[in-house]
C-alpha cells in the first residue's frame, strides 16, 4: 500500500507541474467561460429557467475536467508504454492494480483545481449558488471525472501507440461538443449526446445548480460508463501484460 | 561471500530453470533450458544476439511466461520473488520517465521495495550523486545506464539482474560501472548479467553461462569455459603440410590448415607440440598463445553453429522484447 501511495504522490506531482495539462484543465476553460459568460449576460438557456452563465460555469468546469482526466491519462499512458515505464514498474513489488489505482487517485486530485478555479471565477460573473449547491455540483463533476479517467486509461492502454493521440483528440472534442460543453445542444445532437458521459456530467451538475430534479436515468448511464471503461481498462491491462 | 545473505539456506539456488522453453509462434527463443544458479555469485550470461538471453531473463523476472517448464527464484515463482523483494532488475532499454528527476525516481523505487535503501546510499553506490537533481530525460546514454543500474539496486535485493548493462557506455563509464557491479557482488549478492562484452565477464564473473540458439551450451567458471574451447592456440608455417598429417595429434580441439599455415586449438599445447616434433615435423614461425574468453566463446558458439542441422535457423531471431 505504501508503494501505491508513493506512486500516486509522484503521479500528482508530475501532473500538477505539467504546464500543458494545467493550461488545458484550468486556463483554457476559464478563458472560454469568461468569453461565453460576457456574451450571454442576463439570458437564460432556451426552454428553461437556468441562467446561461450558470450553464456555462458547469459546462466549462466539466470541460477542464475532461482534459485533466481523459487526455492526461490516455496520452501519459501511451507515453509510458513507449518509455518502458510500465515494464519497469512490473519489476517492483508494486501490486498489479497499483499502476491504475495511482492513476485514478492522481486524476481525482488533478481535476480538483480545474473545478474550484472555474467556480471561483464564476462567482465574479454573477453566479449565485447556495453552499450545498456548490458542494453538490462539485461532487457531481468530481465523481463524474471517473468515467473520463477510466476511458482515458482504456484508450491509453488499448490502442496502438500512434492511434492514442488522434483518437483521444476526437473523443475529447466530439464528446465535449455533443455533451453541450460549448453550447446547449438540442435535437439530434442532444439525442446523440444523451448516450455520452460528457453530456450527463454536465447535465446532472446543471440540474443541481438549477434546482431541477436529477434524472436518475442519466446517473445510471454515467455509472455505466464508469464501470464499462473500468472493465475495459482492466482487460487491456491484462492483454498488455507481456508487451 | 557472507553466508548471512543466503536466502532459504545455502541449498536453495538463486535461480533455477527446469526444462524451460519459450516460443513465439514458430520461433523457438528458448529450448528446454535447465540451469541452476547458486546464491552469492556473479554470473555472466553470454551468447550472440538472438541467443535467448533477454527472453530467459524476462522469464525469470516474470515479464514473460514460459511456454513450458518451470522457473523458480529462491524457490518461489518469479512474481512472488519480486513481491518479496528478492530481485532488482535493469532491462536493456527504457524505463525512465523523462519528466522526473533521478532523485524522485529512486525515491519511488526505494519506496516500492520491501527492503528499501536510503536514496543517498543508492546514489553513492551507483556513483551518480552528481546526477540526483537532473531530469531523467536530460541524461547522456552512459548516465542513463548508470541511473538504470541505480534503479536495480534501489532496494536491498538478493539477486540483481542486469540485461546488457554497459551497452552504449564509453570506456571510462564502463570501468566505473564495473566497479559498482563488483561492489554489489562483494556485498554477497547474486549478480546475474547478460553481456556481449567478454571482457566484462572475464573481469567480474565467477561463473559463465553460455547460451546459443536458446539452448545451454556451457556453464562453468571462466577457466572452465576457456578449457572447454581449448586452452591454447598453436600457429606455425610448414611448407607442404597437409591436414591428414596432423589429424592424430593429441589434445587437439580444432585444426585449421590454409596453404602452408596451420592453426591448432589445443587443451594441452605442450603435449600437442611435442607430438608434432616427434612426428619429425619441423615447423617455422611458431606461436603459442593462450585463448582469451572472447576467443573461447567464439570457438564454442561456432562449433555449436557448425554442428547444427542446415536450415535450422529458428532461433536466429532478435530477442523479442
Boltz contact constraints between the chains, C-beta under 6 A:
constraints:
  - contact:
      token1: [A, 3]
      token2: [B, 112]
      max_distance: 6.0
  - contact:
      token1: [A, 6]
      token2: [B, 108]
      max_distance: 6.0
  - contact:
      token1: [A, 6]
      token2: [B, 111]
      max_distance: 6.0
  - contact:
      token1: [A, 10]
      token2: [B, 108]
      max_distance: 6.0
  - contact:
      token1: [A, 14]
      token2: [B, 99]
      max_distance: 6.0
  - contact:
      token1: [A, 83]
      token2: [B, 94]
      max_distance: 6.0
  - contact:
      token1: [A, 83]
      token2: [B, 97]
      max_distance: 6.0
  - contact:
      token1: [A, 84]
      token2: [B, 94]
      max_distance: 6.0
  - contact:
      token1: [A, 84]
      token2: [B, 95]
      max_distance: 6.0
  - contact:
      token1: [A, 85]
      token2: [B, 97]
      max_distance: 6.0
  - contact:
      token1: [A, 88]
      token2: [B, 95]
      max_distance: 6.0
  - contact:
      token1: [A, 91]
      token2: [B, 61]
      max_distance: 6.0
  - contact:
      token1: [A, 91]
      token2: [B, 89]
      max_distance: 6.0
  - contact:
      token1: [A, 92]
      token2: [B, 112]
      max_distance: 6.0
  - contact:
      token1: [A, 93]
      token2: [B, 83]
      max_distance: 6.0
  - contact:
      token1: [A, 93]
      token2: [B, 85]
      max_distance: 6.0
  - contact:
      token1: [A, 93]
      token2: [B, 112]
      max_distance: 6.0
  - contact:
      token1: [A, 93]
      token2: [B, 114]
      max_distance: 6.0
  - contact:
      token1: [A, 94]
      token2: [B, 112]
      max_distance: 6.0
  - contact:
      token1: [A, 242]
      token2: [B, 64]
      max_distance: 6.0
